[in-house]
Amino acid sequence: MSENAGQIVRRAEYPGVRVSERLHAHQPELQRHSHESLQICLVLEGELLEEFDGVRLDCGPGTVLLRPPLAMHRDTFRSAAVRTLLVEYFPVPRFDPLFGGAAGFSPPESDGGLKSAAPQALAAAAREIRRELCSMDLASSAALEGRLLQLAAQLIRAASEPHRAWFARARRRIDEALPHRVDVHALAAELDVSRSHLLETFRRMEGKTIGAYVAQRRLEHARQLLAETTAPLSDIACACGFADQSHFTRVFRSASGETPTQFRRRIRI
């Protein structure tokens, strides 16, 4: 038992996974901290506020939290006693690019706030894990290990869908802003995520930074205009977001190994 982790009421451990029921009694808060493990936390009783990188998650009974490894977070306990079921995975499974930030899932009937309504099966699976943990007869040990792995798969699937949805929305907004560069702060606010989460998630899922993506799309548009129109290079440079023709030529040559004029001549032969 430790003050930081709360009182461990009961626990079980298997290769790569640990589950425990914890009680936080008369504990106002946990200061910013992180964990090396991937954690799944079901709030059983009481209410708490969990803060990840500026995102505030209001959690009550039935809320399921996904805590990415090494993600700094802070907990404020709003009830005299908060009871949770904590599942920890070691080593961390490879579920990139999901781990850009925390995810919270509340029961469908509650006010989700910044959280997404998760399938009821998530909380139901976690409660079944608790029942097996409380029982711990000869059959429970085998059943518990299987349910722990099943819970991880369910939660990852539930978390990945809205994650992919807002990423697609982010990329669409960036494409709409072309040839100009998007305002990252404004885009993060629109998507209701932190700026750092937006930048890191985009890099993980697209394989390049937002700046590199914008540069690539500008060059793609420039190549299309060079191949399909007779527009002057200065007009193409302006249409594609370059400072001037000289800047356009320099960037194009660096990326393609030839000047825009050389490319236009070659493509039309």
Stockholm file with secondary structure:
# STOCKHOLM 1.0

chainA/1-269         MSENAGQIVRRAEYPGVRVSERLHAHQPELQRHSHESLQICLVLEGELLEEFDGVRLDCGPGTVLLRPPLAMHRDTFRSAAVRTLLVEYFPVPRFDPLFGGAAGFSPPESDGGLKSAAPQALAAAAREIRRELCSMDLASSAALEGRLLQLAAQLIRAASEPHRAWFARARRRIDEALPHRVDVHALAAELDVSRSHLLETFRRMEGKTIGAYVAQRRLEHARQLLAETTAPLSDIACACGFADQSHFTRVFRSASGETPTQFRRRIRI
#=GR chainA/1-269 SS CBTTTBEEEEEEEETTEEEEEEEEESCCEEEEECCSSEEEEEEEESCEEEEETTEEEEECTTCEEEECTTCCEEEEECSSEEEEEEEEESSCCCCTTGGGSCEEEECTTSCCTTSEECCHHHHHHHHHHHHHHHHCCHHHHHHHHHHHHHHHHHHHHHHHHHHHHHHHHHHHHHHHHTTSCCCHHHHHHHHTSCHHHHHHHHHHHHSSCHHHHHHHHHHHHHHHHHHHCCCCHHHHHHHTTCSSHHHHHHHHHHHHSSCHHHHHHHHTC
#=GC SS_cons         CBTTTBEEEEEEEETTEEEEEEEEESCCEEEEECCSSEEEEEEEESCEEEEETTEEEEECTTCEEEECTTCCEEEEECSSEEEEEEEEESSCCCCTTGGGSCEEEECTTSCCTTSEECCHHHHHHHHHHHHHHHHCCHHHHHHHHHHHHHHHHHHHHHHHHHHHHHHHHHHHHHHHHTTSCCCHHHHHHHHTSCHHHHHHHHHHHHSSCHHHHHHHHHHHHHHHHHHHCCCCHHHHHHHTTCSSHHHHHHHHHHHHSSCHHHHHHHHTC
//
